[in-house]
């Protein structure tokens, strides 16, 4: 019987899909080390604001 700390298989698959793209994996690694703003991420990754925001939106949507 799963407890509240156990992720369902479907949820786990969704999380892995979200992290499976290289930019999103880099975002997760950066954000695990420090609290960064979108502006910080734009500068670090050298990508546009809409692109970074899109990746963050996808990560947030999959984590829900």
Secondary structure as UniProt FT lines:
FT   TURN            4..5
FT   HELIX           9..19
FT   HELIX           22..33
FT   HELIX           38..45
FT   HELIX           49..63
//
